[in-house]
């Protein structure tokens, strides 16, 4: 069984379902509300676990009500191994996610204790990283810590995946320690410094020139674009499903992708599995609750192979 280490944000999420997004200065009534644990790191860790690999999840919480609930939430969602650091100076992270009738979403996040993660956090999980097949990171912890963890993984020979969200510019020193970069289109454009409307082939080439290895750019309803370190490009077509909530699509994709790579599956086949997992997730309500298990993804892919829609 492969092993994935995920370091990132854990917090509480309030998921508001609305008919349409409010205009500036307007108040709208929600037609539904769900509370559940979340954070990109947490969602990705759960997605990797449900994809069938061993997962170690490292995060930080405040010494408050939500922080006290964290360990129980992780165990209920199958994360039996985790490093939970607490900081009394900060609150636990919190996110408000608003989803409209089309399944599109807007998100506001306060990173809380994760914004104060430092050297002690990095030191504590280096041994776990050295024992893992894959290290999966986002940009929800301070950039200096991200750089430190990527460097430690490279020294240990652990494969690194960076999902560069929330988006920000990244120095070459970080990108050079990334085996696989997984931005969406907007994030890829920002990191590459590309103009709006630039073709994905141009953006991906620029990102590799900046130092990253393989590259997967997720494109929502248009699927995913893969550029391997050799320069070979391919397109993973989307699986057609009725979108209910796209809030956890990227996190499900990244966690599932990391799990398959950790088990030694080739990149193209891993991307295909991740795309299927993401498709299942967006067809369901919730974020963590929507993340599929391995058997569900495998069944979905079998049914897709037999479907006349793929012809």
C-alpha positions as a printed Julia matrix, in Angstrom:
311×3 Matrix{Float64}:
   0.0    0.0     0.0
   1.3    3.44   -0.92
   1.63   6.27    1.59
   0.73   9.93    1.12
   1.63  12.75    3.5
  -0.63  15.8     3.29
   0.19  19.02    5.12
  -2.41  21.74    4.98
  -5.45  23.41    6.43
  -8.13  21.88    8.63
 -11.11  23.95    9.63
 -14.87  24.13    9.79
 -16.89  24.93    6.68
 -20.36  26.41    6.37
 -21.82  25.43    2.98
 -24.61  27.76    1.89
 -26.85  26.73   -1.01
 -28.45  29.68   -2.83
 -30.49  30.08   -6.0
 -28.12  32.79   -7.19
 -25.16  34.73   -5.86
 -25.94  38.07   -4.19
 -25.22  41.26   -6.08
 -23.12  43.99   -4.48
 -24.86  45.21   -1.33
 -27.63  42.6    -1.6
 -28.75  39.97    0.91
 -30.14  36.68   -0.39
 -31.76  33.81    1.49
 -30.05  30.43    1.52
 -32.14  27.4     0.59
 -29.79  25.0     2.38
 -26.96  24.95    4.92
 -24.46  22.2     5.73
 -21.7   22.3     8.36
 -18.77  19.96    7.88
 -14.99  19.87    8.44
 -12.97  21.17    5.52
  -9.92  22.96    4.22
  -8.04  22.07    1.05
  -5.5   19.99    2.95
  -8.15  18.1     4.89
 -10.3   17.44    1.84
  -7.31  16.17   -0.12
  -6.23  13.92    2.74
  -9.7   12.39    2.94
  -9.78  11.94   -0.85
  -6.43  10.14   -0.79
  -7.56   7.91    2.07
 -10.79   6.98    0.31
  -8.73   6.18   -2.78
  -7.16   3.36   -0.79
  -3.74   4.44    0.5
  -2.21   5.14    3.9
  -2.43   8.84    4.76
  -0.68  11.0     7.34
  -2.28  14.44    7.67
  -0.52  17.33    9.41
  -2.3   20.55   10.34
  -2.73  23.2    13.02
  -5.83  24.3    14.94
  -6.72  26.82   17.6
  -7.58  25.94   21.17
 -11.27  26.57   20.63
 -14.46  24.58   20.06
 -13.64  23.58   16.49
 -10.07  22.71   17.43
 -11.34  20.4    20.16
 -13.52  18.61   17.59
 -10.69  18.13   15.07
  -9.33  14.75   16.19
 -12.81  13.22   16.3
 -13.65  14.57   12.86
 -10.48  13.13   11.38
 -11.13   9.69   12.83
 -14.74   9.69   11.61
 -13.5   10.51    8.1
 -10.97   7.67    8.18
  -7.81   9.64    8.97
  -6.33   7.49   11.7
  -2.81   8.96   11.51
  -2.38  12.69   11.89
  -0.21  15.38   13.44
  -2.44  17.93   15.15
  -0.63  21.06   16.33
  -2.54  23.58   18.47
  -1.9   27.29   18.98
  -3.78  29.24   21.64
  -3.02  32.55   19.89
  -5.2   31.68   16.91
  -8.66  30.39   16.07
  -9.22  27.24   14.04
  -9.64  27.96   10.32
 -13.14  28.64    9.02
 -14.6   28.83    5.51
 -17.88  30.05    4.07
 -18.76  28.32    0.79
 -21.66  29.63   -1.31
 -23.0   27.41   -4.1
 -25.64  28.46   -6.64
 -28.15  26.39   -8.61
 -25.63  25.84  -11.41
 -23.19  24.2    -9.0
 -20.73  27.1    -9.15
 -19.23  28.32   -5.89
 -17.56  31.23   -4.15
 -15.41  30.75   -1.05
 -14.11  32.92    1.8
 -11.46  31.37    4.07
  -9.77  32.48    7.27
  -6.67  30.31    7.71
  -6.45  30.74   11.48
  -3.77  28.67   13.2
  -2.43  27.32    9.89
  -1.17  30.8     9.01
   1.19  30.61   12.01
   2.78  27.23   11.2
   6.58  27.4    11.42
   9.82  25.46   11.77
   8.58  23.29   14.65
   5.77  21.98   12.44
   8.18  21.21    9.58
  10.67  19.47   11.87
   7.97  17.28   13.39
   6.77  15.76   10.12
  10.04  15.32    8.2
  10.33  11.67    9.25
   6.81  10.96    7.97
   7.71  12.62    4.67
  10.85  10.5     4.32
   8.77   7.33    4.74
   6.1    8.38    2.23
   5.77   7.77   -1.49
   4.14  11.16   -2.09
   4.03  14.54   -0.34
   0.94  16.58   -1.27
   0.9   20.29   -0.44
  -1.22  23.36   -1.14
  -0.53  27.02   -0.34
  -2.56  27.19    2.86
   0.5   27.26    5.11
   3.27  29.9     5.06
   5.35  29.78    1.89
   8.59  29.35    3.85
   7.22  26.15    5.41
   6.05  24.88    2.02
   9.56  25.46    0.64
  11.11  23.65    3.61
   8.84  20.61    3.25
   9.44  20.36   -0.51
  13.19  20.5     0.05
  12.99  17.78    2.72
  10.95  15.57    0.4
  13.39  16.0    -2.46
  16.3   15.07   -0.2
  14.43  11.92    0.9
  13.44  10.92   -2.64
   9.73  11.44   -1.95
   7.6   12.46   -4.95
   6.15  15.95   -4.5
   2.82  17.33   -5.68
   1.99  21.01   -5.21
  -1.56  22.23   -5.72
  -0.87  26.0    -5.85
  -4.04  27.25   -4.2
  -4.91  29.8    -2.97
  -3.09  31.31   -5.95
   0.07  33.37   -5.55
   3.3   33.9    -7.45
   5.89  31.2    -6.77
   9.68  31.58   -6.78
  11.78  29.31   -8.95
  13.35  27.8    -5.8
   9.99  26.27   -4.9
   9.03  25.11   -8.4
  12.36  23.33   -8.87
  11.48  20.99   -5.98
   8.03  20.14   -7.39
   7.66  16.87   -9.32
   4.05  17.6   -10.26
   2.28  20.97  -10.26
  -1.55  20.89  -10.35
  -2.99  24.4   -10.83
  -6.31  25.31  -12.32
  -6.31  27.64  -15.33
  -6.34  30.86  -13.32
  -3.59  29.7   -10.98
  -1.45  28.49  -13.88
  -1.81  31.83  -15.65
  -0.84  33.78  -12.52
   2.25  31.69  -11.76
   3.4   31.76  -15.38
   2.78  35.49  -15.7
   0.78  34.79  -18.86
  -1.74  37.11  -20.45
  -5.45  36.45  -20.13
  -6.52  34.24  -23.0
  -3.07  32.69  -23.48
  -3.36  29.08  -24.72
  -2.81  26.34  -22.17
   0.09  24.94  -24.21
   1.94  28.24  -23.9
   1.2   28.55  -20.18
   2.35  25.0   -19.47
   5.58  25.48  -21.39
   6.33  28.63  -19.42
   5.73  26.83  -16.12
   8.18  24.09  -17.06
  10.73  26.73  -18.02
  10.35  28.08  -14.48
  11.43  24.72  -13.1
   8.5   22.42  -12.34
   8.45  18.84  -13.63
   5.19  17.3   -14.78
   2.14  19.53  -14.97
  -1.61  18.94  -14.78
  -3.83  21.97  -15.36
  -7.42  21.35  -14.31
 -10.0   23.06  -16.53
 -13.33  22.4   -14.84
 -15.96  21.25  -17.32
 -13.27  21.02  -20.03
 -11.32  18.28  -18.24
  -7.58  18.45  -17.57
  -4.46  19.21  -19.59
  -1.34  17.12  -18.93
   2.16  18.2   -19.92
   4.85  15.72  -18.96
   8.41  16.74  -18.21
   9.38  15.35  -21.62
   7.14  17.94  -23.26
   4.52  15.37  -24.29
   0.99  16.79  -23.96
  -2.4   15.1   -23.62
  -5.96  16.02  -22.71
  -8.12  14.18  -20.2
 -11.69  14.67  -21.35
 -14.28  15.37  -18.66
 -16.74  12.7   -17.56
 -20.26  14.05  -18.21
 -22.23  14.29  -14.96
 -24.9   16.61  -13.61
 -23.02  19.14  -11.47
 -24.58  19.75   -8.05
 -21.67  21.34   -6.21
 -18.19  21.97   -7.58
 -16.68  23.17   -4.26
 -14.59  20.05   -3.61
 -13.79  19.08   -7.18
 -10.16  20.17   -7.2
  -9.42  18.72   -3.78
 -10.94  15.37   -4.7
  -8.9   15.39   -7.92
  -5.62  16.09   -6.12
  -6.12  13.59   -3.32
  -7.13  10.82   -5.72
  -4.23  11.68   -8.04
  -1.72  11.52   -5.19
  -3.07   8.15   -4.08
  -2.71   6.56   -7.51
   0.81   7.92   -7.97
   1.74   6.62   -4.5
   0.71   3.14   -5.65
   2.99   3.31   -8.67
   0.31   3.99  -11.28
   1.45   5.94  -14.36
   0.64   9.64  -14.57
  -1.89   9.47  -17.41
  -3.87   6.66  -15.81
  -3.66   8.44  -12.44
  -5.11  11.6   -14.02
  -7.94   9.55  -15.52
  -8.81   8.06  -12.13
  -8.65  11.5   -10.5
 -10.94  12.98  -13.15
 -13.48  10.22  -12.5
 -13.31  10.75   -8.73
 -13.81  14.49   -9.22
 -16.79  13.91  -11.51
 -18.48  11.77   -8.89
 -17.81  14.4    -6.21
 -19.42  17.27   -8.13
 -22.55  15.19   -8.71
 -23.22  15.08   -4.94
 -24.08  17.5    -2.15
 -21.43  18.56    0.36
 -17.66  18.53    0.04
 -16.15  15.88    2.32
 -19.41  13.93    2.2
 -19.23  13.93   -1.61
 -15.73  12.45   -1.91
 -16.08   8.94   -3.38
 -14.48   5.73   -2.18
 -12.16   3.69   -4.38
 -14.76   1.05   -5.24
 -17.19   3.75   -6.36
 -14.65   5.28   -8.73
 -13.69   1.88  -10.13
 -17.36   1.01  -10.68
 -17.94   4.39  -12.36
 -15.03   3.77  -14.73
 -16.23   0.25  -15.57
 -19.7    1.57  -16.36
 -18.19   4.37  -18.43
 -16.21   1.89  -20.51
 -19.43   0.04  -21.28
 -21.45   3.19  -21.93
 -22.49   4.27  -25.46
 -21.7    7.86  -24.41
 -17.97   7.26  -24.67
 -18.21   6.32  -28.34
